[in-house]
Amino acid sequence: MMRGAASIKKTVSIVLCAFIISTLSGCWSRIEPKYLAIVNSIIYDIDEEGKYIIYAEFIDASPSGAGEEGEKGTSSLVVDAKGDSPREALSDVSLTIERSVFGGDSKIRFFSERLAKKDITDTIDYVLRSRVTDETAMISVIKGEEPQKIHEATLGLSDTLGDYMHTMSLFQPSNLSKTVFPSTLDFVRDFYRDGKQPVAGLVEVVENESSSEGEESEGGKNKYKIICEGLAAFKDGTLAGYFNGEEARAYNFITNQVRNTHITVPSEEGNTVFNISKSKCSVKTSKEDESIKIDVNLKIDSRIVSESSNIEISQPETLEKLEELFNEKLKNEITGAITRAQKEFESDIFGFGEHMHDQNPIEWRELRDKWDESFSEAEVNVSVESSVVRSGELKRPFRYEEEDK
């Protein structure tokens, strides 16, 4: 009797589940991939009349857009449009694109130098409100007056601009630390954080000197090349200025974002190249009367990867001298970057204000609303401590061994 009741209960449960499933509707707003125009990258620009211009790079998600079997490449198309707002400009893309625009898979958002100098907050506001955009896309500024030229540049081994920048963000930090690849969400977080101003990536489109005159690669993309170096510093949503590669590296050291980098230190005998394998930056802040003091201490483990001088780098006194030269060079680079942010940008892109907030919460109450002004007048002291943990397989430079023969 109990088994019969259990069987009936099980049957009723199965029927009930089947009924519930049958009443569930699918995604009513679903659009098949073959009807989507997927935004791979987008450039936001503005003209002299204040009209917004966009240059959207689309990839074809349909099977026919992948090319013939065995054929390399992904079908893509660049479309420009104009409007009184970023959203209106994007809507006007529909004048020439016959599919539904989908921005949820964008790899990067570029801002022209013109728009960045004016204000990018209206565009960011639209991006955050839209249900078809994604906050994980990187954000970068294109240096120069003609941002659209980036679509005429060679893309290395990539098929689309968005994929090129995405792959660059994955592997360039493992070889260099001379730029940044923040996401849109990173930018927004820094914009709203107390004591930290946001930064964006920086790209420049330059003529490709290696291309022969009149010679073009497939798709005509051989005239220009893309340089990803430096960063764009912002203040309250407006471009404050640019850091070059070494200054961007200093920024990465201070914000503990260096993954791998090489630094060449010249001496009287030649050049020593250090590879940075580990770095840790600590910041201490204080306020006495009206004076603000910021102490930046950097501790680094490195190894020598190249030595062109005629010295025995295995000797402790020699290594100590090289470490001193390295420390002095890096100290000057970091001090120079901070000074530019203080005096030229008047923008705390390093986040020293957050340290002030954490370490001096009472004093921060009166500094919060005018922190960038206080930062620009603060006394900043930089110290660098480094140690060579390995000098490679050679105890002496190759040149030294040659002369010993």
Phi, psi and chi 1 to 4 in degrees:
 res  aa     phi    psi   chi1   chi2   chi3   chi4
   1 MET       -  -42.4 -171.1   74.1  176.4      -
   2 MET   -67.4  -37.5  -69.4 -178.9   64.9      -
   3 ARG   -65.7  -35.6  -90.9 -176.2  -62.5 -158.9
   4 GLY   -66.2  -40.0      -      -      -      -
   5 ALA   -65.4  -40.5      -      -      -      -
   6 ALA   -65.0  -38.0      -      -      -      -
   7 SER   -65.6  -42.2  177.9      -      -      -
   8 ILE   -64.1  -40.9  -66.9  173.6      -      -
   9 LYS   -62.3  -41.0 -175.7  175.9 -179.8 -179.1
  10 LYS   -65.8  -40.9 -177.5  177.1 -179.3 -179.1
  11 THR   -64.3  -43.3  -59.0      -      -      -
  12 VAL   -62.3  -40.7  170.9      -      -      -
  13 SER   -63.1  -41.7  -62.3      -      -      -
  14 ILE   -64.6  -44.2  -67.6  173.2      -      -
  15 VAL   -63.8  -41.6  171.9      -      -      -
  16 LEU   -63.8  -43.1 -177.1   61.1      -      -
  17 CYS   -62.9  -41.8  -71.6      -      -      -
  18 ALA   -63.0  -38.8      -      -      -      -
  19 PHE   -64.9  -43.7  174.6   76.1      -      -
  20 ILE   -63.1  -43.3  -67.3  173.6      -      -
  21 ILE   -62.3  -39.3  -67.1  173.2      -      -
  22 SER   -67.5  -23.5   67.0      -      -      -
  23 THR   -88.6  -11.5   59.7      -      -      -
  24 LEU   -75.8  132.3  -66.6  175.4      -      -
  25 SER   -90.0  156.3   60.8      -      -      -
  26 GLY   -77.7 -169.8      -      -      -      -
  27 CYS   -75.8   99.4 -176.8      -      -      -
  28 TRP   -63.0  -23.7   64.8  -90.0      -      -
  29 SER   -97.3   10.5   59.8      -      -      -
  30 ARG   -63.9  136.0  178.8  178.5   63.6   86.3
  31 ILE  -121.3  129.6  -59.8  176.0      -      -
  32 GLU   -63.5  145.4  -67.1 -173.6   32.5      -
  33 PRO   -52.8  -32.6  -27.7   35.3      -      -
  34 LYS   -67.4  -13.5   65.2 -179.7  179.8  179.0
  35 TYR  -104.8    8.0  -64.3  123.2      -      -
  36 LEU  -100.6  140.0  -70.0  177.2      -      -
  37 ALA  -107.0  100.4      -      -      -      -
  38 ILE   -86.8  124.6  -60.5  175.5      -      -
  39 VAL   -78.2  118.1 -180.0      -      -      -
  40 ASN   -92.0  -35.5 -168.4 -116.2      -      -
  41 SER  -154.6  158.6   67.9      -      -      -
  42 ILE  -148.1  142.3 -170.5  167.0      -      -
  43 ILE  -113.5  129.8  -58.2  172.6      -      -
  44 TYR  -105.4  127.0  -65.7   96.2      -      -
  45 ASP  -136.3  174.2 -167.3   10.7      -      -
  46 ILE  -146.2  143.4 -164.2  168.1      -      -
  47 ASP   -97.9 -177.8   64.7   13.9      -      -
  48 GLU   -65.7  -23.0  -65.0  178.0   -5.3      -
  49 GLU   -89.2   -0.4  -61.0  175.4   -6.9      -
  50 GLY    89.0    7.2      -      -      -      -
  51 LYS   -79.3  139.8  -67.4  -82.9 -170.8  178.6
  52 TYR   -82.9  138.6  -75.2   87.8      -      -
  53 ILE  -123.0  136.7  -51.5  169.4      -      -
  54 ILE  -123.5  147.9   65.7  162.5      -      -
  55 TYR  -123.3  104.3  -58.1   88.2      -      -
  56 ALA  -103.5  130.3      -      -      -      -
  57 GLU   -99.7  118.6  178.5 -168.3   37.9      -
  58 PHE  -106.3  146.4  -65.4   98.3      -      -
  59 ILE  -115.5  150.3   57.7  173.2      -      -
  60 ASP   -90.0  117.6 -167.6  -14.0      -      -
  61 ALA   -88.2   -6.7      -      -      -      -
  62 SER   -77.4  156.4   66.3      -      -      -
  63 PRO   -56.7  -33.9  -25.3   34.5      -      -
  64 SER   -69.7  -18.8   60.7      -      -      -
  65 GLY   -82.8   -7.3      -      -      -      -
  66 ALA   -85.2   -5.2      -      -      -      -
  67 GLY    87.1  170.8      -      -      -      -
  68 GLU   -68.8  160.4  -60.7  -64.8  -28.0      -
  69 GLU   -59.5  127.7 -174.8  176.0   -6.0      -
  70 GLY    85.4   -4.3      -      -      -      -
  71 GLU   -89.0  130.8 -178.6 -180.0  -38.4      -
  72 LYS   -77.3  146.3 -179.8 -177.4 -178.2  -63.6
  73 GLY   115.0  157.7      -      -      -      -
  74 THR  -120.9  134.1  -60.5      -      -      -
  75 SER   -66.9  129.3  176.5      -      -      -
  76 SER  -142.7  161.1   63.4      -      -      -
  77 LEU  -149.4  136.9  175.0   68.6      -      -
  78 VAL  -107.6  126.6  177.5      -      -      -
  79 VAL  -126.0  136.4  176.4      -      -      -
  80 ASP  -111.3  150.6   63.2  -75.6      -      -
  81 ALA  -152.6  164.2      -      -      -      -
  82 LYS  -137.2  148.4 -175.0 -179.4  -69.0 -171.0
  83 GLY  -166.3  174.6      -      -      -      -
  84 ASP   -77.5  -11.4  -68.8  -33.7      -      -
  85 SER  -146.3  161.7   66.7      -      -      -
  86 PRO   -57.5  -38.8  -24.8   33.8      -      -
  87 ARG   -67.4  -40.7 -174.8   64.6 -175.8   90.1
  88 GLU   -65.7  -39.6 -175.8  178.9  -25.3      -
  89 ALA   -61.2  -42.6      -      -      -      -
  90 LEU   -67.0  -35.9 -171.2   60.1      -      -
  91 SER   -63.3  -36.5  -64.0      -      -      -
  92 ASP   -69.0  -10.8  -78.3   -0.9      -      -
  93 VAL   -59.9  -30.7  166.8      -      -      -
  94 SER   -63.8  -11.7  -62.0      -      -      -
  95 LEU   -67.3  -25.0  -64.2  173.5      -      -
  96 THR  -124.2  -16.5   53.5      -      -      -
  97 ILE  -101.4  127.3  -70.7  -69.3      -      -
  98 GLU   -90.8    8.3   76.9  -78.8   16.1      -
  99 ARG  -121.2  173.2  -60.8 -175.9 -175.9 -179.2
 100 SER   -79.6  124.8  177.0      -      -      -
 101 VAL   -74.5  127.8  176.1      -      -      -
 102 PHE  -127.3  118.2  176.8   70.1      -      -
 103 GLY  -107.8   12.5      -      -      -      -
 104 GLY   -77.3   -3.5      -      -      -      -
 105 ASP  -124.0   23.7 -163.2   39.1      -      -
 106 SER   -66.2  139.8  -62.7      -      -      -
 107 LYS   -89.7  -33.3  -61.4  -64.2 -169.7  -61.9
 108 ILE  -155.6  146.1 -172.8  165.2      -      -
 109 ARG  -114.4  121.3  -65.9 -176.7  176.8   92.5
 110 PHE   -98.9  144.6  -66.5  104.9      -      -
 111 PHE  -118.3  135.7  -71.2   91.1      -      -
 112 SER   -70.1  159.2   70.4      -      -      -
 113 GLU   -62.1  -37.1 -173.3  175.4  -82.5      -
 114 ARG   -60.0  -49.2  -82.7 -173.9  -60.4  -92.0
 115 LEU   -69.0  -38.9 -178.8   54.5      -      -
 116 ALA   -63.3  -36.8      -      -      -      -
 117 LYS   -71.3  -26.4  -74.1 -179.0  176.0  179.3
 118 LYS   -80.9  -63.8 -178.9  179.5 -179.4  -67.4
 119 ASP   169.1  132.9 -164.9  -13.3      -      -
 120 ILE  -109.8    5.4   67.4  171.1      -      -
 121 THR   -66.9  -33.4   53.4      -      -      -
 122 ASP   -62.8  -40.7  -73.0  -11.4      -      -
 123 THR   -68.5  -42.9  -53.4      -      -      -
 124 ILE   -62.4  -38.8  -64.7  -67.8      -      -
 125 ASP   -59.5  -44.8 -179.1   88.4      -      -
 126 TYR   -63.1  -43.5  151.4   65.4      -      -
 127 VAL   -59.7  -42.1  168.0      -      -      -
 128 LEU   -72.4  -28.3  -64.1  177.3      -      -
 129 ARG   -83.5  -28.3  -68.6  176.8 -172.9  -85.2
 130 SER   -73.3  140.0  176.2      -      -      -
 131 ARG   -83.8   -8.7   63.8 -179.7  178.6   83.5
 132 VAL  -109.4   15.4  -65.4      -      -      -
 133 THR  -117.4  166.3   57.9      -      -      -
 134 ASP  -129.1  131.9 -172.6    1.5      -      -
 135 GLU   -79.4   -7.2  -66.6   83.3    7.3      -
 136 THR   -81.6  -11.9   62.6      -      -      -
 137 ALA   -62.1  141.1      -      -      -      -
 138 MET   -67.4  161.8  -67.0  178.3  -66.8      -
 139 ILE  -129.5  132.9 -172.0  168.2      -      -
 140 SER  -151.0  157.2 -171.8      -      -      -
 141 VAL  -109.8  136.1  172.2      -      -      -
 142 ILE   -96.1  116.6  -58.1  177.7      -      -
 143 LYS   -74.2  137.3 -168.7  175.9 -177.7  178.7
 144 GLY   112.7  176.1      -      -      -      -
 145 GLU   -93.8   -9.7  -63.7  -61.6  -43.6      -
 146 GLU  -128.3   75.5  -61.7  178.9  -79.6      -
 147 PRO   -62.7  -27.5   24.5  -35.2      -      -
 148 GLN   -66.0  -15.3   68.5  -83.5   13.9      -
 149 LYS   -63.8  -17.2  -78.1 -173.1  175.9 -179.9
 150 ILE   -61.6  -24.0 -161.1  169.5      -      -
 151 HIS   -80.0   -3.3  -70.5  -62.2      -      -
 152 GLU  -104.5    6.8  -59.0  175.9   43.0      -
 153 ALA   -92.9  151.2      -      -      -      -
 154 THR   -68.3  144.2 -179.2      -      -      -
 155 LEU  -114.8   29.4  -59.6  176.8      -      -
 156 GLY    59.4 -123.5      -      -      -      -
 157 LEU   -99.0    6.1  -58.6  176.1      -      -
 158 SER   -95.2  159.6  -59.5      -      -      -
 159 ASP   -96.4  -25.5  -62.7  -43.6      -      -
 160 THR  -131.8  157.1   64.2      -      -      -
 161 LEU   -62.9  -43.2  175.8   59.2      -      -
 162 GLY   -61.0  -43.9      -      -      -      -
 163 ASP   -66.9  -36.3  -70.8  -15.3      -      -
 164 TYR   -60.4  -47.6  172.4   83.2      -      -
 165 MET   -69.4  -36.6  -67.8  -60.0  -58.6      -
 166 HIS   -63.5  -46.2  173.7   69.0      -      -
 167 THR   -66.1  -37.8  -53.4      -      -      -
 168 MET   -59.4  -40.5 -175.2   71.6   76.3      -
 169 SER   -67.9  -23.9   72.4      -      -      -
 170 LEU   -79.2  -36.4  -64.4  178.2      -      -
 171 PHE  -113.4  -25.8  -64.5  102.3      -      -
 172 GLN   -62.6  -41.1 -164.4 -164.4   59.4      -
 173 PRO   -61.6  -19.6  -25.3   35.9      -      -
 174 SER   -79.6  -11.7  -60.9      -      -      -
 175 ASN  -116.3  -31.0  -60.3  -54.9      -      -
 176 LEU  -138.3  167.5  -65.4  168.6      -      -
 177 SER  -136.2   40.6  -65.9      -      -      -
 178 LYS  -104.0   17.6  -67.6 -173.1  174.1 -177.5
 179 THR  -156.7 -177.5 -171.3      -      -      -
 180 VAL  -135.0  154.8  -66.6      -      -      -
 181 PHE  -132.2   63.2  -64.5   95.9      -      -
 182 PRO   -73.0  148.7   28.9  -35.1      -      -
 183 SER   -82.1  168.7   67.6      -      -      -
 184 THR   -59.6  -38.3  -56.5      -      -      -
 185 LEU   -66.1  -38.7 -172.9   57.1      -      -
 186 ASP   -59.5  -44.3  -68.4  -27.7      -      -
 187 PHE   -61.4  -45.5 -172.6   94.8      -      -
 188 VAL   -64.9  -41.5  171.2      -      -      -
 189 ARG   -60.8  -45.7  -77.2  172.8  176.3  166.6
 190 ASP   -65.7  -32.7  -75.5   -7.1      -      -
 191 PHE   -61.9  -37.5 -178.9   84.7      -      -
 192 TYR   -94.7   -9.6  -76.1  110.6      -      -
 193 ARG   -75.9  140.6  -76.6  160.3   67.7 -179.7
 194 ASP   -75.7  125.8  -73.6  -24.7      -      -
 195 GLY    86.0   17.6      -      -      -      -
 196 LYS  -150.2  126.3  174.0   75.6  167.0   69.9
 197 GLN  -101.1  150.7  -69.5  -76.9   -0.2      -
 198 PRO   -80.6  160.5   28.4  -33.9      -      -
 199 VAL  -129.8  158.3  -60.3      -      -      -
 200 ALA  -128.8  163.4      -      -      -      -
 201 GLY   -67.2  167.5      -      -      -      -
 202 LEU  -137.3  128.0  178.9   63.2      -      -
 203 VAL  -127.9  150.5  -59.8      -      -      -
 204 GLU  -132.7  136.6 -173.8  174.0    8.4      -
 205 VAL  -100.8  118.6 -177.6      -      -      -
 206 VAL  -125.6  160.6  -60.3      -      -      -
 207 GLU   -66.6  138.8  -72.0 -164.5   15.3      -
 208 ASN   -85.8   99.3 -166.6   -9.2      -      -
 209 GLU   -67.9  -21.3  -62.5  176.8   -2.2      -
 210 SER   -77.2  -14.5   62.7      -      -      -
 211 SER   -81.8  140.9   62.7      -      -      -
 212 SER   -75.8  149.4  -57.9      -      -      -
 213 GLU   -62.1  125.8 -173.1  175.7   -7.0      -
 214 GLY    84.4   -7.8      -      -      -      -
 215 GLU   -91.7  133.8 -179.5 -176.1  -10.7      -
 216 GLU  -129.7  143.0  -70.4 -170.7  -12.9      -
 217 SER   -81.6  179.2   63.3      -      -      -
 218 GLU   -58.8  128.8 -176.4  180.0   -6.2      -
 219 GLY    85.4    0.1      -      -      -      -
 220 GLY    75.1   13.1      -      -      -      -
 221 LYS   -97.5   75.1  -64.8 -175.7  176.5 -178.4
 222 ASN  -140.7   -5.2 -161.3   40.6      -      -
 223 LYS   -76.3  -33.8 -173.6  175.3 -179.2 -178.3
 224 TYR  -124.7  162.4  -58.6  101.7      -      -
 225 LYS  -133.4  159.9   62.5 -179.2  177.4 -179.6
 226 ILE  -104.6  128.8  -58.7  169.1      -      -
 227 ILE  -108.4  118.0  -55.8  -64.4      -      -
 228 CYS  -102.1   95.2  -61.9      -      -      -
 229 GLU  -154.8  140.0 -175.0  175.4   13.0      -
 230 GLY    89.5 -170.1      -      -      -      -
 231 LEU  -150.5  161.5   62.5   78.3      -      -
 232 ALA  -105.6  119.8      -      -      -      -
 233 ALA   -93.2  134.7      -      -      -      -
 234 PHE  -116.3  158.5  -80.4   77.4      -      -
 235 LYS  -140.8  112.8 -178.3  176.3 -179.3  179.1
 236 ASP    54.5   42.6  -58.6  -33.5      -      -
 237 GLY    84.4    2.7      -      -      -      -
 238 THR  -120.6  140.4  -58.3      -      -      -
 239 LEU   -63.1  124.8  178.5   65.1      -      -
 240 ALA   -97.9  -26.8      -      -      -      -
 241 GLY   160.6 -178.8      -      -      -      -
 242 TYR  -115.6  146.6  -61.4  127.6      -      -
 243 PHE  -101.6  140.8  -92.1    2.7      -      -
 244 ASN   -79.8 -174.2   61.2   28.4      -      -
 245 GLY   -61.9  -45.2      -      -      -      -
 246 GLU   -66.9  -37.5  -72.2 -171.8   -7.8      -
 247 GLU   -68.6  -36.9  -68.9  166.3  -27.0      -
 248 ALA   -65.8  -35.6      -      -      -      -
 249 ARG   -64.2  -40.0 -178.4  171.2   63.5 -169.8
 250 ALA   -61.1  -41.6      -      -      -      -
 251 TYR   -58.4  -44.4  170.0   88.0      -      -
 252 ASN   -66.2  -34.7  -74.8  -35.4      -      -
 253 PHE   -63.9  -46.4  -89.7  119.4      -      -
 254 ILE   -65.8  -37.5  -65.6  171.3      -      -
 255 THR   -92.5   10.5   56.4      -      -      -
 256 ASN    56.8   47.3  -70.3  -51.1      -      -
 257 GLN  -118.4   11.3  -63.0 -175.0   72.6      -
 258 VAL   -78.3  120.4  169.6      -      -      -
 259 ARG   -99.1  -37.9  -71.4  166.2   54.6 -176.8
 260 ASN  -166.5  136.4 -172.7   38.1      -      -
 261 THR  -162.3  159.6 -168.8      -      -      -
 262 HIS  -120.4  139.0  -66.9   82.3      -      -
 263 ILE  -128.8  127.0  -63.4  178.9      -      -
 264 THR   -95.3  126.7  -59.6      -      -      -
 265 VAL  -113.9  115.0  178.0      -      -      -
 266 PRO   -80.1  148.7   28.3  -32.6      -      -
 267 SER  -140.1 -179.4   62.8      -      -      -
 268 GLU   -65.6  -30.1  -65.4  179.2   -0.3      -
 269 GLU   -87.1  -27.2  -65.5   84.1    4.8      -
 270 GLY   167.1 -146.4      -      -      -      -
 271 ASN  -122.6  141.7  -69.7  -37.5      -      -
 272 THR  -118.3  129.2  -54.9      -      -      -
 273 VAL  -106.5  122.3 -178.2      -      -      -
 274 PHE  -104.0  137.6  -67.9   85.3      -      -
 275 ASN  -104.0  125.8  171.5 -111.9      -      -
 276 ILE   -87.9  115.0  -49.4  -55.0      -      -
 277 SER   -99.6  -21.4   55.7      -      -      -
 278 LYS  -157.2  136.0 -178.2 -179.0  178.6 -178.8
 279 SER  -147.2  146.9   68.6      -      -      -
 280 LYS  -143.2  123.1  176.7   64.6  176.2  178.2
 281 CYS  -108.8  131.5 -177.5      -      -      -
 282 SER  -120.0  146.1   59.8      -      -      -
 283 VAL  -127.5  132.4  177.0      -      -      -
 284 LYS  -123.8  130.4 -176.1  177.7  179.9 -180.0
 285 THR  -120.9  154.3   61.3      -      -      -
 286 SER  -155.5  161.0   61.2      -      -      -
 287 LYS  -138.2  122.9 -178.9  179.3 -177.6  -62.7
 288 GLU  -126.0  118.0  -64.8 -178.8    7.5      -
 289 ASP    57.5 -117.5  -62.4  -33.6      -      -
 290 GLU  -104.0    4.1  -63.4  -58.7  -44.0      -
 291 SER   -95.8  133.0  -60.2      -      -      -
 292 ILE  -111.6  132.8  -64.1  172.3      -      -
 293 LYS  -122.5  133.7 -173.9  177.8  179.7 -178.6
 294 ILE  -126.1  119.3  -59.1  172.5      -      -
 295 ASP  -106.9  121.9  -66.4  -41.3      -      -
 296 VAL  -111.9  119.1  179.7      -      -      -
 297 ASN  -119.5  126.2  177.5 -107.0      -      -
 298 LEU  -116.9  125.9 -170.3   64.2      -      -
 299 LYS  -113.3  130.6  -66.5 -175.1  177.4 -179.5
 300 ILE  -134.2  137.4  -68.5  175.3      -      -
 301 ASP  -106.6  133.6  -71.9  -17.1      -      -
 302 SER  -141.7  171.0   64.8      -      -      -
 303 ARG  -139.2  150.5   62.8 -171.2  179.9   96.5
 304 ILE   -86.0  123.9  -64.4  175.0      -      -
 305 VAL  -109.0  -12.2  -64.5      -      -      -
 306 SER  -157.9  140.5  177.1      -      -      -
 307 GLU  -142.5  117.7  178.1   58.1   61.8      -
 308 SER  -102.4   -2.6   63.7      -      -      -
 309 SER   -90.5  174.6   61.4      -      -      -
 310 ASN  -104.6   61.4 -171.0   22.1      -      -
 311 ILE  -130.6  157.3   57.3  175.7      -      -
 312 GLU   -90.7   98.2  -69.3 -166.4   67.4      -
 313 ILE   -74.2   -7.4   56.9  176.7      -      -
 314 SER   -79.4  -13.2   60.9      -      -      -
 315 GLN   -78.7  133.2  -62.5  -61.5  -43.1      -
 316 PRO   -56.2  -41.9  -24.4   33.3      -      -
 317 GLU   -66.6  -32.4   59.6  -89.0   16.0      -
 318 THR   -69.2  -44.4  -56.8      -      -      -
 319 LEU   -62.5  -38.9  -76.6  178.1      -      -
 320 GLU   -62.7  -40.2 -175.3  176.9  -14.8      -
 321 LYS   -66.2  -41.6 -179.3  179.5  178.5 -179.0
 322 LEU   -64.5  -39.2  -69.3  174.4      -      -
 323 GLU   -62.5  -40.4  -73.0  172.7   -1.7      -
 324 GLU   -62.9  -42.0  -70.4  175.7   -1.4      -
 325 LEU   -64.8  -41.5  -68.1  172.6      -      -
 326 PHE   -62.6  -47.1  172.6   84.5      -      -
 327 ASN   -59.2  -42.4  -66.5  -13.2      -      -
 328 GLU   -66.2  -42.0 -172.4   65.7   21.8      -
 329 LYS   -62.9  -47.8  176.5  179.2  173.6   61.8
 330 LEU   -68.6  -36.8 -167.3   53.4      -      -
 331 LYS   -59.7  -43.9  176.3 -177.8  176.1 -179.7
 332 ASN   -64.7  -39.8  -68.8  -23.1      -      -
 333 GLU   -63.2  -46.7  -74.1 -173.9    8.0      -
 334 ILE   -68.7  -42.1  -67.4  175.2      -      -
 335 THR   -61.4  -41.8  -59.4      -      -      -
 336 GLY   -63.1  -40.9      -      -      -      -
 337 ALA   -65.7  -43.0      -      -      -      -
 338 ILE   -64.3  -41.5  -64.8  173.8      -      -
 339 THR   -61.9  -41.3  -59.7      -      -      -
 340 ARG   -61.9  -43.8  -81.5 -159.3   70.9 -160.0
 341 ALA   -63.4  -35.9      -      -      -      -
 342 GLN   -71.8  -55.2  -75.8 -176.6  -67.7      -
 343 LYS   -88.0  -34.3  -54.3  -54.9  179.2 -177.1
 344 GLU   -94.7  -45.4 -174.3  175.8  -26.3      -
 345 PHE   -90.0  -30.3  -55.9  160.0      -      -
 346 GLU    51.1   46.9  -65.9 -174.8   -2.0      -
 347 SER  -141.9  123.9  174.3      -      -      -
 348 ASP   -86.1   82.4 -179.9   10.1      -      -
 349 ILE   -79.6  -11.8   58.6  175.1      -      -
 350 PHE   -84.9  -18.7  -55.4  101.9      -      -
 351 GLY    83.9   25.4      -      -      -      -
 352 PHE   -62.7  -30.3  -67.2  138.1      -      -
 353 GLY   -62.2  -32.6      -      -      -      -
 354 GLU   -66.5  -37.6  -69.1 -170.4  -47.3      -
 355 HIS   -65.8  -40.4  -66.1  -76.3      -      -
 356 MET   -60.9  -42.1  175.9   63.9   75.1      -
 357 HIS   -61.6  -45.9 -175.4 -170.9      -      -
 358 ASP   -70.4  -40.1  -66.4  -20.8      -      -
 359 GLN   -89.5  -24.2  -62.4  168.0    6.7      -
 360 ASN  -137.8   66.6  -53.3  -83.8      -      -
 361 PRO   -61.3  -33.4   21.4  -32.1      -      -
 362 ILE   -70.3  -47.7  -63.7  176.7      -      -
 363 GLU   -64.5  -29.9  -70.5   80.1   -2.6      -
 364 TRP   -63.8  -28.4  176.4 -108.1      -      -
 365 ARG   -57.9  -37.9  -65.5  172.9 -172.8  171.7
 366 GLU   -89.3  -13.7   60.8  178.6  -84.5      -
 367 LEU   -94.9  -20.0  -66.5  172.4      -      -
 368 ARG   -53.6  -49.4  176.6  179.6  177.6  179.4
 369 ASP   -76.8  -12.9  -65.5  -26.7      -      -
 370 LYS  -131.6   32.5   55.2  176.4 -177.6  177.7
 371 TRP   -63.8  -43.5  171.8 -112.8      -      -
 372 ASP   -59.3  -37.9  -78.1  -35.2      -      -
 373 GLU   -66.3  -43.3  178.9 -176.8  -20.4      -
 374 SER   -66.1  -39.4  -60.2      -      -      -
 375 PHE   -60.6  -39.3  162.1   68.8      -      -
 376 SER   -65.8  -19.4   65.4      -      -      -
 377 GLU  -107.6    1.5  -60.1  -62.9  -30.3      -
 378 ALA   -72.1  152.0      -      -      -      -
 379 GLU   -87.3  121.1  175.4 -170.0  -15.0      -
 380 VAL  -116.3  127.1 -178.9      -      -      -
 381 ASN  -118.1  128.5  -59.0  -57.6      -      -
 382 VAL  -114.4  132.4  177.7      -      -      -
 383 SER  -129.7  143.6   62.7      -      -      -
 384 VAL  -127.9  126.8  178.6      -      -      -
 385 GLU  -119.1  122.4  -57.1  173.6   44.2      -
 386 SER  -130.2  157.4   67.1      -      -      -
 387 SER  -144.3  136.4   59.8      -      -      -
 388 VAL   -85.5  110.1  177.5      -      -      -
 389 VAL   -86.3  -18.6  -64.2      -      -      -
 390 ARG  -158.3  140.6 -170.0  156.8   64.1   89.7
 391 SER  -114.0   19.5   58.4      -      -      -
 392 GLY    89.1 -174.7      -      -      -      -
 393 GLU   -79.4  -23.9  -59.8  -59.4  -34.0      -
 394 LEU   -89.6  130.4  -62.8  178.4      -      -
 395 LYS   -82.1  -24.7  -67.1 -176.2  178.5  179.6
 396 ARG  -126.2  155.3  -65.2  176.1  175.1  176.3
 397 PRO   -60.4  150.7  -21.2   32.0      -      -
 398 PHE   -57.2  -39.2 -177.0   70.8      -      -
 399 ARG   -62.5  -39.1 -177.6 -173.1  -60.4  -85.0
 400 TYR   -63.1  -42.4 -168.8   99.9      -      -
 401 GLU   -66.6  -36.2  -67.8 -169.6  -16.5      -
 402 GLU   -60.7  -42.3  -82.5 -171.0  -27.5      -
 403 GLU   -72.7  -20.5  -67.1 -177.9   -3.1      -
 404 ASP   -75.4  -20.5  -92.4   -1.8      -      -
 405 LYS   -71.2      -  -68.2  178.6 -179.5  179.1
